[in-house]
Amino acid sequence: MTNVDVHQHLWTPSLVTALRARREPPFLDGWTLFLDGEPPFEISPADHDIARRADLAVADGLGRVLVSLSAPIGVEWLPAAEARLLLDAYHDGAASLPEPFGAWAAACVRNIDAEATAKDLDRGFAGLQLPANSLADAAGYARCAPLLDLLEERDLPLFIHPGPAPGSSTDPAWWPAMVPYVQQMHAGWHAFRAFGRPRHPRLRVCFALLAGLAPLHGERFTARSGHQQPTDPGTFVETSSYGPTAVAAIVRALGVDAVVQGSDRPYAEPPRYPGYGLGGAAAYAFRIANPRRLLTGEG
C-alpha cells in the first residue's frame, strides 16, 4: 500500500536551462520568472532542489509523488516548435527523477500532435496533464480529441490543471489562484460533463483544486437543467489548497470515492490531517484506494 500525492511541481535542471535559454515569455532570468501579462515572479531554488523534495516526500509518508509541468506558465499554448523544446526538456528531466517521483506528461494544445505525445507516454508517464482553458468548451474538446483518444486507448488518466491567467499589475498576489484558476476549473468541470464524457466514456479524469468547487453547484445544475448531477466513477477531484470544510462538502456532493490527495507543492503544503477530519477510512481512500483507481483503473 502506497500513499500518493497526485499533484506537485518540481522544475528539473533541464527545464530550468531551457527556460533560461528563452528571451520571450515564458522565460527565466536567473530564478526570476517572466510571463505574459504578469509581473516578474521570484522562484525559490530550494523549492526545486530534487534531494530536498525527496526528503520532504518521505517526511510526508508518501510512497509516490506525481509532478507535472506548471501549466499556468503557458508552455502548452506556445507554437509547436517553441513548445516542443520546453516539453522535451520537461519530459527528459521528469523521466529521470528518482523515487518516489513519477510524472504527468504534457502536450502542446495550440498545435495537437498525438504521435509526439504517444512517444512521451512511452517513457512511463502516469498520464497526461492538460490546461483547463484548453478544455473549456466543445471546440476545446474537438481540438484535443486525438490526445484524449490516445489516453483511452492506453487506459491512462487525464489531469486537468489551471492554465495561463494573465492579470493586472494592480491585482493582489493571490488573485490568480483565487479567481481565474477557480473559474477555469469550474468551467472545465461542466465542459467535461457536457462535451468530454459523451465523447470519451472510458476516460478517467482528475480535476485540480476540487474542480474549483464546481461539484457543489449540483442543486443549481438540477434546477436549471432538470437533471440530477450524474454519478461518474471515472471522475476524481484532488484536494490542493483546501481544508476540512471544502473537502467535507465535496464528499457530500460526490462521495468519498471521488477525492484524491494532491498538495500543489511547492505552492501549497500537504495537509497535516490526511483524512480532513473525516476519519481513517477517508484518509485511506484519499491517499491510497482512490489514487490507485485513478491511475490504474483497478478497484
C-alpha positions as CSV (number, residue, x, y, z in Angstrom):
1,M,0.0,0.0,0.0
2,T,1.4,3.4,-1.1
3,N,0.4,6.9,-0.1
4,V,0.1,9.0,-3.2
5,D,0.2,12.8,-3.9
6,V,-1.1,13.3,-7.4
7,H,-0.2,17.0,-7.7
8,Q,3.2,18.6,-7.2
9,H,5.6,20.7,-9.3
10,L,9.3,20.2,-9.5
11,W,11.5,22.1,-12.1
12,T,14.4,19.9,-13.0
13,P,17.7,21.3,-14.3
14,S,16.9,20.5,-17.9
15,L,13.7,22.6,-17.7
16,V,15.4,25.4,-15.9
17,T,18.1,25.5,-18.5
18,A,15.5,25.6,-21.4
19,L,13.6,28.4,-19.8
20,R,16.8,30.4,-19.3
21,A,17.6,30.0,-22.9
22,R,14.5,31.9,-24.0
23,R,14.1,35.7,-24.4
24,E,10.3,35.8,-24.7
25,P,7.8,34.8,-22.1
26,P,7.8,32.3,-20.5
27,F,11.5,32.5,-19.6
28,L,13.8,32.6,-16.6
29,D,16.4,35.2,-15.8
30,G,18.3,33.5,-13.1
31,W,15.5,32.5,-10.8
32,T,13.1,35.3,-11.9
33,L,10.2,34.1,-14.0
34,F,8.7,36.3,-16.7
35,L,5.2,35.6,-18.1
36,D,2.9,37.4,-20.5
37,G,0.7,39.9,-18.7
38,E,2.1,39.2,-15.2
39,P,4.7,40.9,-13.0
40,P,8.1,39.1,-12.6
41,F,7.9,36.3,-10.1
42,E,10.8,35.1,-7.9
43,I,11.3,31.4,-7.8
44,S,12.9,29.8,-4.7
45,P,15.7,27.5,-5.8
46,A,15.2,25.4,-2.7
47,D,11.7,24.6,-3.8
48,H,13.2,22.8,-6.8
49,D,16.0,21.0,-5.1
50,I,15.4,17.4,-6.0
51,A,17.1,15.8,-3.0
52,R,15.3,18.2,-0.6
53,R,11.9,17.5,-2.2
54,A,12.5,13.7,-2.0
55,D,13.2,14.1,1.7
56,L,10.0,16.1,2.2
57,A,8.1,13.4,0.4
58,V,9.5,10.8,2.8
59,A,8.7,13.0,5.8
60,D,5.1,13.3,4.5
61,G,4.8,9.5,4.4
62,L,4.4,9.4,0.6
63,G,5.4,6.4,-1.5
64,R,4.6,8.1,-4.8
65,V,4.6,11.8,-5.8
66,L,3.4,12.8,-9.3
67,V,4.9,16.0,-10.6
68,S,3.6,18.0,-13.6
69,L,4.6,20.9,-15.8
70,S,3.4,24.2,-14.4
71,A,0.6,24.8,-16.8
72,P,0.0,28.5,-15.8
73,I,3.4,29.5,-17.3
74,G,1.9,28.7,-20.8
75,V,4.3,26.2,-22.4
76,E,1.4,24.2,-23.8
77,W,0.0,27.2,-25.6
78,L,3.2,28.2,-27.4
79,P,3.6,27.5,-31.2
80,A,4.6,23.9,-31.7
81,A,8.3,24.4,-32.4
82,E,8.8,26.6,-29.3
83,A,6.6,24.3,-27.1
84,R,8.5,21.2,-28.2
85,L,11.8,22.5,-26.9
86,L,10.4,23.1,-23.5
87,L,8.3,19.9,-23.5
88,D,11.3,17.8,-24.3
89,A,13.3,19.5,-21.5
90,Y,10.4,18.9,-19.1
91,H,10.0,15.2,-20.1
92,D,13.7,14.5,-20.1
93,G,14.0,15.9,-16.6
94,A,10.9,14.4,-15.2
95,A,11.6,10.9,-16.6
96,S,15.0,10.9,-14.8
97,L,13.6,11.9,-11.3
98,P,14.4,9.4,-8.5
99,E,11.9,7.6,-6.3
100,P,9.4,8.4,-5.1
101,F,8.7,10.7,-8.0
102,G,6.6,9.9,-11.1
103,A,5.2,12.5,-13.5
104,W,2.3,13.5,-15.8
105,A,3.2,14.1,-19.4
106,A,2.4,17.4,-21.1
107,A,1.4,18.3,-24.6
108,C,1.1,21.3,-26.9
109,V,-2.5,22.3,-27.2
110,R,-2.1,25.0,-29.8
111,N,-0.9,22.5,-32.4
112,I,-2.0,19.0,-31.5
113,D,0.5,16.2,-32.2
114,A,-0.8,12.9,-30.8
115,E,2.1,11.0,-32.2
116,A,4.6,13.1,-30.2
117,T,2.5,12.7,-27.1
118,A,2.4,8.9,-27.6
119,K,6.2,8.9,-27.7
120,D,6.3,10.9,-24.5
121,L,3.9,8.5,-22.8
122,D,6.0,5.6,-23.9
123,R,8.6,6.8,-21.4
124,G,6.4,5.7,-18.5
125,F,4.5,8.8,-17.5
126,A,1.4,8.2,-15.4
127,G,-1.0,10.0,-17.8
128,L,-1.4,13.4,-19.4
129,Q,-1.9,16.9,-17.9
130,L,-3.7,19.5,-20.0
131,P,-4.5,23.1,-19.1
132,A,-8.2,23.7,-18.1
133,N,-8.5,26.5,-20.6
134,S,-7.8,24.1,-23.4
135,L,-10.9,22.0,-22.4
136,A,-13.4,24.7,-21.5
137,D,-15.9,24.2,-24.3
138,A,-17.0,22.0,-27.2
139,A,-14.3,23.4,-29.5
140,G,-11.6,22.6,-27.0
141,Y,-12.7,19.0,-26.7
142,A,-12.9,18.7,-30.5
143,R,-9.3,20.1,-30.8
144,C,-7.9,17.9,-28.1
145,A,-9.8,14.7,-29.0
146,P,-6.8,13.0,-30.5
147,L,-5.0,13.3,-27.2
148,L,-7.9,12.0,-25.2
149,D,-8.4,9.2,-27.6
150,L,-4.8,8.2,-27.0
151,L,-5.4,8.1,-23.3
152,E,-8.4,5.9,-23.7
153,E,-6.6,3.6,-25.9
154,R,-3.8,3.2,-23.4
155,D,-6.1,3.2,-20.3
156,L,-4.2,6.2,-18.9
157,P,-5.8,9.1,-16.9
158,L,-6.1,12.8,-17.7
159,F,-5.2,15.5,-15.2
160,I,-6.9,18.9,-15.7
161,H,-4.9,21.8,-14.2
162,P,-5.4,25.6,-14.4
163,G,-3.7,27.2,-17.4
164,P,-2.3,30.7,-18.0
165,A,-4.2,33.5,-16.2
166,P,-2.7,36.9,-17.3
167,G,-3.6,39.6,-14.8
168,S,-3.0,43.2,-13.9
169,S,-0.2,44.8,-12.0
170,T,-2.9,46.1,-9.6
171,D,-4.1,42.6,-8.8
172,P,-3.0,41.2,-5.3
173,A,-0.6,38.3,-5.4
174,W,-3.3,35.8,-4.5
175,W,-5.7,36.9,-7.3
176,P,-4.8,34.3,-10.0
177,A,-5.2,31.4,-7.5
178,M,-8.5,32.6,-6.2
179,V,-10.2,34.0,-9.3
180,P,-9.1,32.8,-12.8
181,Y,-7.7,29.4,-11.7
182,V,-11.0,28.7,-9.9
183,Q,-13.0,30.0,-12.8
184,Q,-11.1,27.8,-15.2
185,M,-11.6,24.7,-13.1
186,H,-15.3,25.5,-12.7
187,A,-15.8,25.8,-16.4
188,G,-13.6,22.7,-17.0
189,W,-15.8,20.6,-14.8
190,H,-19.0,21.4,-16.6
191,A,-17.4,21.3,-20.0
192,F,-16.2,17.7,-19.3
193,R,-19.7,16.7,-18.3
194,A,-21.3,18.3,-21.3
195,F,-18.7,17.6,-24.0
196,G,-15.9,15.4,-22.7
197,R,-17.7,12.4,-21.1
198,P,-20.1,11.8,-24.0
199,R,-17.1,11.6,-26.4
200,H,-14.8,9.7,-24.1
201,P,-16.8,7.3,-22.0
202,R,-13.9,5.3,-20.7
203,L,-11.5,8.2,-19.8
204,R,-10.5,8.6,-16.2
205,V,-10.0,12.2,-15.3
206,C,-8.9,14.2,-12.2
207,F,-9.6,17.9,-11.7
208,A,-7.1,20.0,-9.7
209,L,-8.2,22.1,-6.7
210,L,-11.5,20.2,-6.2
211,A,-12.6,21.4,-9.7
212,G,-13.0,24.9,-8.4
213,L,-15.8,23.6,-6.1
214,A,-18.0,23.2,-9.2
215,P,-19.5,20.0,-7.9
216,L,-21.1,22.0,-5.0
217,H,-23.4,23.6,-7.6
218,G,-25.2,20.3,-8.2
219,E,-28.5,21.7,-6.8
220,R,-28.3,24.7,-9.2
221,F,-27.5,22.3,-12.0
222,T,-30.6,20.3,-11.3
223,A,-32.7,23.5,-11.0
224,R,-31.5,24.9,-14.4
225,S,-31.1,21.7,-16.4
226,G,-33.8,19.4,-15.0
227,H,-31.3,16.7,-14.4
228,Q,-29.5,15.3,-11.3
229,Q,-25.7,15.7,-11.2
230,P,-24.7,12.3,-12.5
231,T,-22.5,9.9,-10.6
232,D,-19.3,9.2,-12.6
233,P,-16.9,6.6,-11.1
234,G,-14.2,7.7,-13.6
235,T,-14.1,11.3,-12.4
236,F,-11.9,12.5,-9.5
237,V,-11.0,15.7,-7.8
238,E,-7.8,16.5,-5.9
239,T,-7.5,18.5,-2.7
240,S,-4.7,21.0,-3.2
241,S,-5.0,24.2,-1.1
242,Y,-8.3,23.1,0.5
243,G,-9.1,22.0,4.0
244,P,-11.8,20.1,6.0
245,T,-14.7,22.4,5.2
246,A,-14.4,22.2,1.4
247,V,-13.4,18.6,1.3
248,A,-16.3,17.5,3.5
249,A,-18.7,19.4,1.3
250,I,-17.3,17.8,-1.8
251,V,-17.6,14.3,-0.2
252,R,-21.2,15.1,0.5
253,A,-21.7,16.1,-3.2
254,L,-19.6,13.4,-4.9
255,G,-19.0,10.7,-2.3
256,V,-15.7,9.7,-0.6
257,D,-14.6,7.7,-3.7
258,A,-14.1,10.7,-5.9
259,V,-11.4,12.5,-3.8
260,V,-7.7,12.0,-4.1
261,Q,-4.8,13.7,-2.3
262,G,-3.0,16.5,-4.1
263,S,-0.9,19.2,-2.5
264,D,0.4,21.5,-5.3
265,R,3.8,21.7,-3.5
266,P,5.8,23.9,-3.5
267,Y,2.9,26.4,-3.9
268,A,1.0,24.9,-1.0
269,E,1.7,22.5,1.8
270,P,0.3,18.9,2.1
271,P,-2.4,18.6,4.8
272,R,-1.3,17.6,8.3
273,Y,-4.7,15.8,8.7
274,P,-4.8,13.4,5.8
275,G,-8.4,12.4,6.5
276,Y,-9.5,16.1,6.6
277,G,-11.4,15.4,9.8
278,L,-13.4,12.6,8.2
279,G,-11.5,9.7,9.8
280,G,-9.1,7.0,9.0
281,A,-11.2,5.3,6.3
282,A,-11.4,8.6,4.4
283,A,-7.6,9.1,4.7
284,Y,-7.1,5.6,3.2
285,A,-9.5,6.4,0.4
286,F,-7.9,9.8,-0.4
287,R,-4.3,8.7,-0.2
288,I,-4.3,5.0,-1.4
289,A,-7.5,3.5,-2.7
290,N,-8.8,6.4,-4.9
291,P,-5.4,7.3,-6.4
292,R,-5.0,3.6,-7.3
293,R,-8.3,3.6,-9.2
294,L,-7.5,6.9,-10.9
295,L,-4.0,5.8,-12.1
296,T,-4.7,2.1,-12.9
297,G,-8.5,1.7,-13.1
298,E,-8.2,-1.1,-10.5
299,G,-10.5,-1.0,-7.5
